[in-house]
């Protein structure tokens, strides 16, 4: 094994045992839960209830985002106590809204392009792929924002030399 391969292997091994990897693993798990809720809702709203692709995506995403926020805050990033309105809630929902906007545009475009397909179930599958692809592209970016900005641990400066985590 060359020195650069060994170094990469060592860094990957260290990352795999780091707190950030543990967070990333939990974040991935929460993302699977959220994705199942969202895609199930999208299918049900579109295929069963007959809503438009855009409205189906909006309702499914809103429903999935509520547990997504709380599970991320409590389980992934280990935040306890009340949510901070301007440091957590508003930025989280702004990111969620931007993601919703992008996924709704993708789903509406996919619905428009698939309008000539006879099978509504096939059209629903195309909508699910558009939603899944959009959120997949946003997934890592959102983890970075949540981990480094939104839910980061803040060190309090209550006394000289005393560092506590909020």
C-alpha positions as CSV (number, residue, x, y, z in Angstrom):
1,X,0.0,0.0,0.0
2,X,1.4,3.4,-1.0
3,X,1.9,6.2,1.5
4,X,-1.0,8.2,0.0
5,X,-3.3,5.1,0.1
6,X,-2.3,4.4,3.7
7,X,-2.9,8.0,4.7
8,X,-6.3,8.0,3.0
9,X,-7.1,4.7,4.7
10,X,-6.0,6.1,8.1
11,X,-8.1,9.3,7.7
12,X,-11.2,7.3,6.6
13,X,-10.7,5.0,9.6
14,X,-10.4,7.9,11.9
15,X,-13.5,9.6,10.4
16,X,-15.4,6.3,10.8
17,X,-14.8,6.4,14.6
18,X,-15.5,10.2,14.9
19,X,-18.5,11.9,16.4
20,X,-19.2,13.5,13.0
21,X,-19.5,10.0,11.4
22,X,-21.9,8.9,14.2
23,X,-24.0,12.0,13.4
24,X,-23.8,11.3,9.7
25,X,-25.0,7.7,10.3
26,X,-27.9,8.9,12.5
27,X,-28.7,11.6,9.9
28,X,-28.8,9.0,7.2
29,X,-31.2,6.9,9.3
30,X,-33.5,9.8,9.9
31,X,-33.4,10.6,6.2
32,X,-34.6,7.1,5.3
33,X,-37.5,7.5,7.7
34,X,-38.3,11.0,6.3
35,X,-38.0,9.7,2.7
36,X,-40.4,6.8,3.4
37,X,-43.0,9.1,4.9
38,X,-42.6,11.7,2.0
39,X,-42.6,9.2,-0.8
40,X,-45.6,7.3,0.7
41,X,-47.5,10.6,1.1
42,X,-46.6,11.7,-2.4
43,X,-47.9,8.4,-3.9
44,X,-51.1,8.5,-1.8
45,X,-51.9,12.2,-2.4
46,X,-51.3,11.8,-6.2
47,X,-52.4,8.2,-7.0
48,X,-55.2,7.7,-4.4
49,X,-56.5,11.2,-3.6
50,X,-55.9,12.6,-7.1
51,X,-54.2,15.8,-6.2
52,X,-51.9,17.5,-8.7
53,X,-48.2,16.5,-8.7
54,X,-47.2,19.8,-7.1
55,X,-49.8,19.8,-4.3
56,X,-49.1,16.1,-3.7
57,X,-45.4,16.9,-3.2
58,X,-46.1,19.9,-1.0
59,X,-48.4,18.0,1.4
60,X,-46.2,15.0,1.6
61,X,-43.1,17.1,2.3
62,X,-44.8,19.1,5.0
63,X,-46.0,16.0,6.8
64,X,-42.5,14.4,6.5
65,X,-40.6,17.5,7.6
66,X,-42.2,17.7,11.1
67,X,-40.8,14.5,12.4
68,X,-37.6,15.1,10.4
69,X,-37.0,18.3,12.4
70,X,-37.5,16.8,15.8
71,X,-35.6,13.5,15.1
72,X,-32.7,15.5,13.7
73,X,-32.6,17.9,16.6
74,X,-33.0,15.3,19.4
75,X,-31.4,12.1,18.1
76,X,-28.9,13.2,15.5
77,X,-27.6,16.4,17.0
78,X,-28.4,15.7,20.6
79,X,-30.1,19.0,21.3
80,X,-32.3,19.2,24.4
81,X,-34.6,21.8,25.8
82,X,-36.6,24.3,23.9
83,X,-35.9,25.0,20.2
84,X,-34.4,28.4,19.6
85,X,-36.7,30.3,17.2
86,X,-34.1,32.4,15.3
87,X,-31.1,30.0,15.5
88,X,-32.9,26.7,14.8
89,X,-36.6,26.8,13.9
90,X,-36.6,29.6,11.3
91,X,-33.4,28.6,9.5
92,X,-34.5,24.9,9.5
93,X,-37.9,25.7,8.0
94,X,-36.2,28.1,5.5
95,X,-34.0,25.3,4.3
96,X,-37.0,22.9,4.3
97,X,-39.0,25.4,2.3
98,X,-36.1,25.9,-0.3
99,X,-35.8,22.1,-0.6
100,X,-39.6,21.8,-1.0
101,X,-39.6,24.5,-3.7
102,X,-36.8,22.7,-5.6
103,X,-38.5,19.3,-5.2
104,X,-41.9,20.6,-6.2
105,X,-40.4,22.2,-9.3
106,X,-38.8,18.8,-10.2
107,X,-42.0,16.9,-9.5
108,X,-44.2,19.3,-11.5
109,X,-41.7,19.1,-14.4
110,X,-41.7,15.3,-14.2
111,X,-45.5,15.3,-14.0
112,X,-45.7,17.6,-17.1
113,X,-43.2,15.4,-19.0
114,X,-45.0,12.2,-18.0
115,X,-48.5,13.5,-18.8
116,X,-48.8,11.4,-21.9
117,X,-48.1,8.1,-20.2
118,X,-51.3,6.1,-19.9
119,X,-50.7,4.4,-16.5
120,X,-51.2,6.7,-13.6
121,X,-49.2,4.3,-11.4
122,X,-46.2,4.7,-13.8
123,X,-46.6,8.5,-13.7
124,X,-46.7,8.3,-9.9
125,X,-43.4,6.3,-10.0
126,X,-41.8,9.0,-12.1
127,X,-42.9,11.7,-9.6
128,X,-41.3,9.6,-6.8
129,X,-38.1,9.4,-8.7
130,X,-38.1,13.2,-9.3
131,X,-38.7,13.8,-5.6
132,X,-36.1,11.2,-4.4
133,X,-33.4,12.5,-6.8
134,X,-33.9,16.2,-5.8
135,X,-33.7,15.4,-2.1
136,X,-30.7,13.0,-2.7
137,X,-28.8,15.9,-4.3
138,X,-29.6,18.2,-1.3
139,X,-28.9,15.5,1.4
140,X,-25.2,16.1,2.1
141,X,-25.4,19.9,1.8
142,X,-28.2,19.9,4.4
143,X,-26.1,17.7,6.8
144,X,-23.2,20.1,6.6
145,X,-25.5,23.1,7.3
146,X,-27.2,21.4,10.2
147,X,-24.0,20.0,11.7
148,X,-21.8,23.1,11.3
149,X,-24.3,25.9,11.6
150,X,-27.8,25.1,12.8
151,X,-27.4,22.4,15.5
152,X,-23.8,22.8,16.4
153,X,-22.7,22.6,20.0
154,X,-22.1,26.0,21.4
155,X,-19.5,26.5,24.1
156,X,-20.6,28.7,26.9
157,X,-18.2,31.1,28.5
158,X,-19.7,31.1,32.0
159,X,-16.4,31.3,33.9
160,X,-12.8,31.5,32.9
161,X,-11.5,28.1,31.9
162,X,-15.0,26.5,32.2
163,X,-16.4,25.2,29.0
164,X,-19.9,23.7,28.9
165,X,-22.0,22.6,26.0
166,X,-25.4,24.3,25.7
